Amino acid sequence: MTRSSRFLSALGAVLGVLAVAPVPTAFAHAGLDSSTPAANSVLEAGPTEIVLDFDETVEVALAQIELYDGSGTPLQVGRPRQGGDDTVVTAPLPTLGEGLYGVVWRTA
């Protein structure tokens, strides 16, 4: 076996190992652990704030929380702020009447 063929064989073996080696998963965003009000909850009275608790630290300055009524109309929500620790984000809500509401959130 020539020197160049040994090199190519070794290179092929290394590339083969790298091709099947596990790659660590990278997550771009924190996952939601819990929320208040909880998803799909039915409340007696409208909440005064939304509380989102994530599985890792979130940058509140980059967080967005949007609220929509049952017809899909966006409603004004207060600016997101830090909750009890660096994994919690809260936002004050306007007075809400009876109806369905949906929350959309984004974090970094």
C-alpha positions in Angstrom: 0.0 0.0 0.0 1.4 3.4 -1.0 1.8 6.3 1.4 -1.0 8.3 -0.3 -3.4 5.3 -0.3 -2.8 4.8 3.4 -3.5 8.5 4.0 -6.7 8.3 2.0 -7.8 5.2 3.9 -7.1 6.9 7.2 -8.9 10.0 6.1 -11.9 7.9 5.0 -11.9 6.1 8.4 -11.9 9.4 10.3 -14.6 10.9 8.1 -16.7 7.7 8.6 -16.4 8.0 12.4 -17.3 11.7 12.3 -20.3 10.9 10.1 -21.9 8.5 12.6 -20.7 10.3 15.8 -23.6 11.8 17.8 -23.9 15.6 17.5 -25.0 17.5 20.6 -28.4 19.2 20.2 -28.4 22.9 20.4 -31.6 24.7 21.5 -32.1 28.2 20.4 -34.9 29.1 22.8 -36.0 28.3 26.3 -38.8 25.9 26.7 -41.9 26.8 28.7 -42.3 24.9 32.0 -45.5 26.5 33.2 -47.7 29.5 32.9 -50.2 31.4 34.9 -53.0 31.3 33.8 -52.3 27.7 32.7 -52.9 26.7 29.1 -56.6 25.9 28.4 -57.7 27.2 31.8 -61.2 28.5 32.5 -61.2 31.4 35.0 -63.9 33.0 37.1 -62.2 36.5 36.6 -59.7 37.9 34.2 -56.1 37.7 35.3 -54.1 40.8 36.0 -50.9 39.5 34.5 -49.3 36.7 32.5 -46.5 34.7 34.2 -44.3 32.5 32.1 -41.8 30.1 33.8 -39.1 28.7 31.5 -36.7 25.8 31.8 -33.6 28.1 31.5 -32.6 31.8 31.9 -34.3 34.2 29.5 -33.3 37.7 28.5 -36.4 39.8 29.5 -35.3 42.6 27.2 -35.7 40.3 24.2 -38.9 38.6 25.4 -42.2 39.3 23.6 -45.7 38.5 24.9 -48.8 39.1 22.7 -52.4 38.7 23.7 -55.3 38.1 21.2 -59.0 38.0 21.8 -61.3 35.3 20.4 -61.6 37.0 17.0 -57.8 37.3 16.7 -57.6 41.0 17.5 -54.3 41.9 19.3 -54.8 43.5 22.7 -52.3 45.8 24.5 -50.1 44.0 27.0 -47.6 45.7 29.3 -43.9 45.4 28.7 -42.4 42.0 29.8 -40.4 42.2 33.0 -38.4 39.9 35.2 -40.3 37.7 37.6 -39.2 36.0 40.8 -36.0 34.7 39.2 -34.2 34.8 35.8 -36.3 32.0 34.3 -39.6 33.9 34.9 -41.1 36.6 32.7 -44.3 38.5 33.6 -46.5 41.0 31.8 -49.4 43.1 33.1 -52.7 42.7 31.3 -55.5 45.2 30.7 -58.9 44.5 32.2 -60.3 41.5 30.4 -64.0 40.7 30.0 -65.6 37.3 29.3 -64.4 35.5 26.3 -61.5 33.4 24.8 -58.0 34.8 24.7 -54.7 33.5 23.3 -51.2 34.2 24.3 -48.2 34.1 22.0 -44.7 34.4 23.4 -41.1 34.5 22.2 -37.8 34.5 24.1 -34.1 34.6 23.5 
